[in-house]
């Protein structure tokens, strides 16, 4: 019997637990939809914020702003992680959704460079910084919350829904773009249609805010009152956990963004596939990829998360170069889709368990901070810059070199896996149980 009067393992507790996962996931989906809407609309609005010229240069500018949004993540990971450990996970998740809503609304209404000159890209940058700050805080807190709200026997399965909704955010962004592309002309998309996804995101954030208000808190008053809760001093006592998360994230996030957000531009600019065809392809691929997450999350509960990480690292090291080369010369959407699904099946061995394995590395009083900050630093350095680095390789005439860069970072992730303990036997969450209240 829990202190809430709910029998552990009862149908009522299960419904409460699922409701908590759905509430947290809804906000996570909106956060990532808003963030990815930028990546998928960049082809249409690059000219609106940067002077006319070479299209590759314009894409480089929008990619740089995308990367700057990632560079705000460490600050967001620290700020919202500290709030999550000291004020509660629910408080932190509500605050992050509000900030994301404001950033999306601002992008939706920014005048173009032609109208207000240099102020246009500056305001765009400010909006992206706000979104980066929000997402930086969202990952650590939501990963922690979903891991804490699950039971120890199915923690991998429940926590996998963080990436289900993260990918779902990407998918939703792609679907909105596909609908707009078939509804509006290319001229209309470039003129004003690209603003619609950001307006939708701002409205969806309001809905997520309402759903998150009903979440229960997974931390205890004692944990939040701990004088070291959410402090860097306490976090620095866990250097091995910090380095493990950063190493895993370096390879995992880079692979994830390479085969998702950057892939749309890669298939258009390198493989030469039509923009609309690629948008539809990405929608189908992301839907299948999303379905892989809970399956592999459940597998991790039975066979161990460390084993899945070995599959990801070794499989990625062996296949990334040939897969990217084949994707760059794909002559049809069908072939590109098959190749992309092969790559994402390997990446799923990381993404499905990313949140929970990181949460298991830290004690409750610094968990949101530990997961959020260490993830955000590595993600900003390697995940957020993936598109920019890839375009730089392309501009330098050495596009194939980017694949070897990805392989190198996956080798770093492999080193992290080799030195990490089995979290299901030695993790900080193995004895925790947080029944809904």
N, C-alpha and C positions, 0 to 999 in steps of 0.2 A: 504494500500500500504506500503510495507516495504521500507527501505532506499536503497534497492538494485534494486528497480523498478519492483519487482516481486509481483504480486497480491497475498495476503495471501489467501490460500485455493484454488488457481488456479491449473489446471492440471500440469502446468509447475513447480509450486512450489512443488507439490506432487512428481513429478519425481525427482526433485533435492534433496528432502528430502530422498527419497528411495535410491538414488545414494549415499548419504552421509552415510546412515546406512550400505549399502553394503560395501562401502570402509572401514569403521571402523570395520565392522564384519569380513572382510577378514583377516585383521591383527590379530584380536582376535583369529580367528580359527587357524591360523598358530602358534601363541604363545602357545596356549593350546595343539595343536598337538605335538609340540616339547617337551613340558613339560611332557605330558603323555606318549610319546614314551618310555621314561625311565621306567615308571612303568610297561608297558606292555611287555617290552623286558628284564626285570630284571631276569626272570626265565632262560633266555638263556645266559646272560653275567656275572652273579654273579661270576662264576668260573674264568672269565678272569681277574678280578681285585683284587680278594682276594684269599689267599692261600687255597689249597684244604682241605676239611674237611667236617663237618656236613652241609648238604644242608640248614637246618634251620638257622644255624649261618651265612652262606653266604647271605641268604635272609635278615637276620637282618642287616648285614653290608650294603647291597644295600638300605634297607629301611631307615637306618640311614642317608645315603647320600641324599636320597629323602627328608627326614625331614630337613636336613641342607639347602637344596634348599629353603624350606619354611621359614626357619629362616632368610634368606636373604630378605624375602618379606617386613618386616617393613622398612628396609633401602631403598628398591626400592619404597615402597609406599610413603616414605618421599621425596626421591630424585625426582622421576618422578611426584609426586603430586605437589611439589613446582614448577617444570618446567612447568607443565600444567597450574598452576594458574598465573605464572609470564611471561612465554614465549608463552603460548597458548596450547590448547589441541592437535592440529595437531603436533606441534614440539615434544611434549612429546611422542606421539604415534609413530612417525617416529623413535625416538631414541630407544624406547623399542624394536622395531622389529629388528633394526640393532644389538642390543646386543644379542637378542635371536638367530639370525642367526649365530653369532660368536660362541656361546656356543654349538649349535647343530653340527656345522662343526667340532669343537674341539673333541667332543665325537666320531664322526664318524671316526676320524683318530688316536685316542689314541692307542699306542702300549699296549700290555697286560702286566700283572704282570710278566709273564714268560720271557718277553723280557726286560723290564726296571725296574723290581722290584717294590719297594715301590713308585717310581715316578708315576706308573700307577694309583693307587687309588687317589694320590694327585692331578694329573691333572684332573681326573674325578671329584673330589671334586670342583676344581676351575671352571670347566665348569658348574657344577650344581649350583654353587654360582652365576655365571653370569646369568644363566637362571632364578634362583630364584629372582635375582635383577630385571630382565626384567619383569617377570610376576607380581611381586609385584607392579611395576609401571603401568602395563597394565590394571589391573582390575579397579583401581580407575579412571584412565583417560578415558578408554573406556566406563565405566558405566556412568560417568559424561557426556561424549560427546553424547552418544546415548540418554540419558535422555533429554539433552538440545536441540538436533536437532528435537525432536518430539514435537507435539502440546500437549496442556494440556489435551485434551479430549481423546487422544490415547497414552499417554505417557507410560502406562504399556505395551501395545501391542508392540510398537516399541522398548522399552528398553529390552523387553524379549529376543530380538535377541542376546543380549550379551551372555545369557546362551545357546541359540540355537547354537551359534558358539563355546562356551566353550565346550558343550557336543559334538558338531560336531567335535571338535579337538580330543576328546576322541574316538569318533566313527571312524574317519579317521585313528587314530593310530591303533585301533583294526582291521580295514579292511586291512590295510597294513600288519599287523602281520598274519592275516588269509591267505592272498594271499601268503605270504612268506612260511607259514607252509605247504601249499599245493603244493608249487613249489620246495622247498628245503627239504632235509632230516634234521632230528633233529641234526645230526652231523654237517651239513653245517650251520644250524642256530646258533649253539653254537660256531662254528669256526669263521665265518665272516658275516653270514646273518643278525645278529642283528644290524650291522652297517648301513644297507641300510635305515631303517626308519629315522635315524638321518641325513643322506645325503639328503634324500628327503625333510626333514624339512628345512634344510639350503637353498635349492633351492627355496622352496615355500616362504620362508621369503623374498627373493628377489622380487618375484611377488607381495607380499603384500606391500612391500615398494613402488613399482611403483604405486599401486592402492591408497595408502594413500597419495601420493603426490598431488592428485587432491582434497583432502578434503577441505571443507571450514572451517573457524574458527568460533567457537560459542561464544567465549568470546569477550568482547569489549576492546578497547584500554584503556578506563577509568578503567575497572576492573583490567586489567593487571598492570596498572600504580599505582594502590592503594598501598601505602607504606606498608600496612599490608597483601597484597596479598601473599598467600603461606607461611605465617609465623606461627611458633608455637605459638607465643604470641596471635595472632588472633584466632587460633584454640582452645586454652585453654579457650576462652570465651564461648565455647559451650560444657561444660562437659556432659550435658545430652545427646546430640547427639552422642558424642564419646562413652559413656557407652552403649547407645542403640545399636549402630552398633556393638560393641564388643560382647554384649550379644547375639544378633541375629546371628552373625557370628559363635560364639562358638558352638551353637547347629546346625545351618544350615550347616556349612562347615563340621563338624564332621559327620553328617548324610549323606551328599552328598558323601564324600570320602569313607565312610563305604560301601555304596551300589553301588559304581562305581569302583574306582581303587582297593580297597582292596578285593572286591568281587571276582575278578578273582582268586586270590590266595586262598581265603576262600573256594570257590567251588572245587578247585583242591585238596588242602591239608586237608580240613575238610570233605567235602561231598564226596570226592573221585572221582569226575567226570574227564574224560580225558581232557588234556590241549586243544586239538584242538576243542573238543565239547564246552568247556567253552568259547573259543575265538569267535566261531560262535554265541553262545548264547548271549554274551555280545554285539556283533555287532547288533543283532536284537533288543535287549532290549534298547540299547542306541538310536537306530533310532526312536523307539516309544517314548521314553522319550523325545527326542529332539522335537518331534511334539507336546508334551504336553505344552511346554513353551509359545508359542504365544496364545494358547487357554486360558490358565489361566491368561496370561498377559492382554488379552482383558477383561476377567471376572473381573479382579481387577479394571479396568477403570470404570466398571459399579457398582460393589458391594463393592468396597473398598479394599485396600491392607491389612488393619489391620484384616479384617475378614478372608482373606486367611491365614494370619499368625497364627491365632487362630486354624484353621484347621490343619496346619502343626504341631504346637506345641502339641496340645492335641492328635491329631491322632498319632503322633510319640511316645509320652509318653506311649500310650496305646498299641501300636502294635510292637514296636521295638524288645522287648525281644522274644515274640512268633515267629515273622518273622525270626529273626536270628537263633533261635533254629530250626525252620522248614527248613530253607535253609541249615543248617549244616548237616541235615539228608536227604536231597532231593535225591531220588533214580533215578531221570530222569531229563534231561535238560528241558523238558516241564514243570514239576512241579516247578523246580527252576526258570524258566522264569516267570511263573505266580506269584509266591511269590515275586520275585524281582520287577515286575511291580507294584504290590500292594504297596510295600515300596516306589518306586520312584514316584508314583502318589501323595503320601503324601508329599514327599520331594519337588515335583514340586510347591507346594503351597508356598514354600520359594524361590526356585531358579528362578522361572519365574519373580519374582518382586524384587529380591535381589538388583540389581543395582539401580533401580529407587527409591525405598523407602529410600535407603541410601543417594542418591543424593539430595532428597527432604529435608533432614535434615540440609543441610548446605547452607550458602549464596555463591554466585558465586565466590567471591574472594578467598575462601579457600575450595571450593567444591572438587576439585581433591585431594587435600592434606587430607581433612577430611575423604573422602570416602576411599582413598587408604591406608592411614596410619592405621586408626582404624580397617579396614577390615584385613589388612595384619598382624597386631599384633595378633588378635584373630585367624586368619587362620593358622598362624605359630604355635601357641600354641596348637590348637585343630584339625584343618583340616590336616595340614601337618604331624602331629605325629600319625594320626589315624592308619595307617598300622603298625607302629612301636609298638604302645601301644597294638594293637590287637595281634601281634606276641609275645609280652612279656607275655600277659595273657596266650596265648597258651603254651609258653615255661614253664610257671609256673604251668601248669596243671589246669588252671581255665579259660578256653576259654569263658565260659558263663558270666564271670564277665565283659567282655568288653561290652556286650549288656547293662548292667546296667549303665556303665560309659556313654554310648551314651544317655541313658534316662536322666541321671542327667544333662547333658549339654543341652538337649532339654528343661528341666525344667528351666534352666537359661534363655534360649531364651524366654520362656513363660513369665517370670518375666519382661523381657525387653519390650515385647509387651504390657503388662498390664500398663506400665508406659509411653509408647510412645503416642504422640498425633496423631490425624488423619491427615496425611500429605496432603491429597487432600483438606483439609479445612484450615490447618494451616502451610503447608510446604512452604519452601522458593522459590519453583519453580512454585507455583500455578498461578502466574501472568506473568511468563516469557514466551516469544515466540521468538524463534530464527530462522527466515526464512533463507533458504540457500542463500548464496551470490555468 
